[in-house]
């Protein structure tokens, strides 16, 4: 029996568990994979965005700016390496300047600080490997990078030290009401000690509250609880990982001017 059960051991579930561990609550984090961060959290870009390229009245934009500030605070508390490298949105044509100015204006409305348009000479001095035809760029100094995998583990380890119980290879299969509480049936995968005593079995957890942080599968978990008003439609991209000896090709996060596609 727990006060709070958190489903999903990615960055969202780990951050929530760490925050709730400040209080006198009995908390458990359930992750279906063999390790934390094995979903989207292990394979995203690791970019802490400044809040550019978001409509100024959007929830996403407001959360992005707030998240940027929170990441700095939490990274400092946990001793996580956060590197403020800054971001450049690059244009190649004079007629693209108006759109760049609009992005700057929207970001400033959201509260993104330190934004400025830099010219070709600045780009040559600060990004010598960038295409020399680049005309200008929007510079957002508050953008940064972090290791998403380490980020999840630092958050979760701190939560665990504060008393949060973490269960790996525990996949939630159903959620039902049990009086005032919620009952979660969980299938346990085969694994090494000390988890093998439950391998292949079903376990039951009770909780006053359940927090759904299941990432790409959050809609499936929600349906177990009878919530059917949203469906996640994931998109998949590709990333190239370069050898570390090529790590100084660029000094900033580089983006092209966004297009409808």
C-alpha positions in Angstrom: 0.0 0.0 0.0 1.4 3.4 -1.1 0.4 7.0 -1.0 1.6 7.5 -4.5 2.5 5.1 -7.3 4.3 6.6 -10.4 4.2 4.6 -13.6 7.2 5.2 -15.9 10.9 5.6 -15.1 11.8 8.2 -17.7 12.8 11.7 -17.0 9.3 12.8 -16.1 8.7 9.9 -13.7 12.1 10.3 -12.1 11.7 14.1 -11.7 8.2 13.7 -10.1 9.5 11.0 -7.8 12.4 13.2 -6.7 10.1 16.1 -6.0 7.5 14.1 -4.1 10.3 12.5 -2.0 10.6 15.8 -0.2 7.3 15.0 1.6 6.3 12.4 4.2 4.8 10.0 1.7 5.2 6.3 0.8 6.1 6.3 -2.9 7.0 3.7 -5.5 8.2 4.1 -9.1 7.2 1.3 -11.5 9.3 0.8 -14.7 8.5 -2.0 -17.2 12.1 -2.1 -18.7 15.2 -3.5 -17.1 16.7 -0.1 -16.5 15.4 3.5 -16.0 15.4 5.8 -19.0 15.0 2.9 -21.5 12.2 4.7 -23.4 12.4 8.1 -25.1 14.6 9.5 -22.3 17.6 7.5 -23.3 17.6 8.5 -26.9 16.5 12.1 -27.2 18.8 14.9 -28.2 19.7 16.0 -24.7 19.0 19.7 -25.7 17.5 21.9 -23.0 15.6 24.3 -25.3 15.4 28.0 -24.5 11.8 28.5 -25.6 12.2 29.7 -29.2 10.1 28.3 -32.0 6.9 28.2 -29.9 3.8 30.3 -30.2 3.9 32.9 -27.3 0.4 31.8 -26.0 1.2 28.1 -26.1 1.4 25.8 -23.0 4.4 24.1 -24.7 6.2 27.4 -24.9 5.5 28.4 -21.4 6.6 25.0 -20.0 9.7 25.1 -22.2 10.9 28.4 -20.6 10.0 27.2 -17.1 11.7 23.9 -17.8 14.9 25.6 -18.9 15.1 27.5 -15.6 14.2 24.4 -13.5 16.8 22.3 -15.2 19.5 24.8 -14.2 18.3 24.7 -10.6 18.0 20.9 -10.3 21.3 20.3 -12.1 23.0 22.6 -9.6 21.4 20.8 -6.7 22.3 17.3 -8.0 25.7 18.2 -9.4 24.7 17.2 -12.9 26.8 18.5 -15.8 24.7 21.1 -17.6 26.5 23.0 -20.4 25.1 26.3 -21.6 26.3 26.2 -25.2 23.6 28.5 -26.7 21.5 28.0 -29.8 21.7 29.5 -33.3 18.8 29.5 -35.8 20.5 30.2 -39.1 19.2 31.9 -42.3 20.8 32.1 -45.8 18.5 34.6 -47.5 17.6 38.2 -46.8 13.9 37.5 -47.2 14.1 35.0 -44.3 15.0 37.8 -41.9 11.4 38.8 -41.2 10.6 35.2 -40.0 13.7 35.2 -37.8 12.6 38.5 -36.3 9.1 37.0 -35.6 10.7 34.0 -33.8 12.7 36.4 -31.7 9.6 38.5 -30.9 7.6 35.5 -29.9 10.4 34.1 -27.7 10.8 37.4 -25.9 7.1 37.5 -25.2 7.5 34.1 -23.6 10.3 35.4 -21.5 13.4 34.0 -23.2 16.3 36.2 -22.3 19.4 37.4 -24.0 18.2 36.9 -27.6 19.9 38.8 -30.4 20.4 38.6 -34.2 24.1 38.0 -35.1 25.5 38.7 -38.5 27.8 36.9 -40.9 31.0 38.3 -39.4 29.9 37.0 -35.9 29.2 33.6 -37.3 32.6 33.4 -39.1 34.3 34.2 -35.8 32.2 32.0 -33.5 31.3 29.1 -35.9 34.2 28.9 -38.4 32.9 25.5 -39.8 29.5 26.8 -40.6 28.5 27.2 -44.3 30.1 30.6 -45.2 26.9 31.5 -47.1 25.1 31.8 -43.8 23.7 35.4 -43.7 22.6 35.7 -40.0 21.3 33.8 -37.1 19.1 34.2 -34.0 21.4 33.6 -31.0 19.7 32.2 -27.8 22.3 31.9 -25.1 20.2 30.1 -22.6 20.0 26.9 -24.6 22.0 24.0 -23.2 22.9 20.3 -23.3 22.7 17.6 -20.8 23.1 13.8 -20.8 19.5 12.6 -20.6 20.5 9.1 -19.4 22.6 10.4 -16.5 20.0 13.1 -15.8 17.3 10.4 -15.2 19.6 8.4 -12.9 20.7 11.4 -10.9 17.1 12.3 -10.3 16.0 8.8 -9.5 19.0 8.0 -7.2 18.3 11.1 -5.2 14.6 10.0 -4.9 15.7 6.6 -3.8 18.0 8.1 -1.1 14.9 10.0 0.1 12.9 6.7 0.4 11.3 6.2 -3.0 11.1 2.5 -3.8 12.0 1.7 -7.5 10.7 -1.5 -9.1 12.3 -2.4 -12.5 10.8 -4.9 -14.9 7.4 -4.2 -13.4 4.8 -3.6 -16.2 1.3 -2.4 -15.2 -1.3 -4.6 -16.8 -4.5 -3.3 -15.2 -5.9 -0.6 -12.9 -9.1 -1.0 -10.9 -10.8 0.7 -8.0 -10.5 -0.8 -4.6 -12.7 1.3 -2.3 -11.0 4.7 -2.0 -7.7 3.3 -3.4 -6.5 2.1 -6.8 -5.3 -1.4 -7.4 -2.6 -2.0 -10.0 -1.9 -5.5 -11.3 1.7 -5.7 -12.4 3.5 -8.4 -14.4 7.2 -9.0 -13.4 9.7 -9.9 -16.1 12.5 -12.3 -15.6 15.6 -10.7 -14.3 18.7 -11.1 -12.2 18.8 -11.0 -8.4 17.2 -9.6 -6.4 14.3 -9.4 -8.8 14.2 -13.0 -9.9 12.1 -14.2 -6.9 9.2 -12.4 -8.6 10.1 -13.3 -12.2 7.1 -14.4 -14.3 4.6 -13.6 -11.6 1.9 -11.1 -11.0 2.1 -8.6 -8.2 -0.5 -6.2 -6.8 0.1 -2.7 -5.6 -2.4 -0.4 -3.9 -2.2 3.4 -3.9 -4.2 6.4 -2.9 -2.9 8.2 -6.0 -1.4 7.0 -9.3 0.7 9.3 -11.5 0.8 8.3 -15.2 4.3 9.2 -16.5 4.4 6.3 -19.1 5.7 8.4 -22.0 4.7 7.1 -25.4 2.4 4.6 -23.7 0.7 7.1 -21.4 -2.5 6.8 -23.4 -2.6 3.0 -23.0 -2.1 3.4 -19.2 -4.8 6.0 -19.1 -7.3 3.6 -20.8 -6.7 1.1 -18.0 -8.2 3.7 -15.7 -11.1 4.5 -18.0 -9.6 7.7 -19.5 -10.1 7.7 -23.2 -10.0 11.3 -24.3 -6.5 11.4 -25.8 -4.4 9.3 -28.1 -0.6 9.7 -28.5 0.6 9.7 -32.1 4.3 9.4 -31.9 6.8 10.5 -34.5 10.2 9.0 -35.0 13.3 10.8 -36.2 16.9 9.8 -36.8 20.1 11.1 -35.3 23.8 10.7 -36.2 26.3 10.1 -33.5 29.7 11.4 -34.4 33.0 10.1 -33.0 34.2 12.2 -30.0 37.2 13.4 -32.0 34.7 15.4 -34.1 33.1 17.0 -31.1 34.4 20.5 -31.8 32.9 20.9 -35.3 30.4 23.4 -33.9 30.4 25.4 -30.7 26.6 25.9 -30.5 23.4 24.0 -31.1 22.6 24.7 -34.8 19.1 24.9 -36.2 17.9 25.8 -39.7 15.0 28.2 -40.0 11.9 26.1 -39.3 9.5 25.2 -42.2 6.0 23.7 -42.2 7.6 20.3 -42.7 
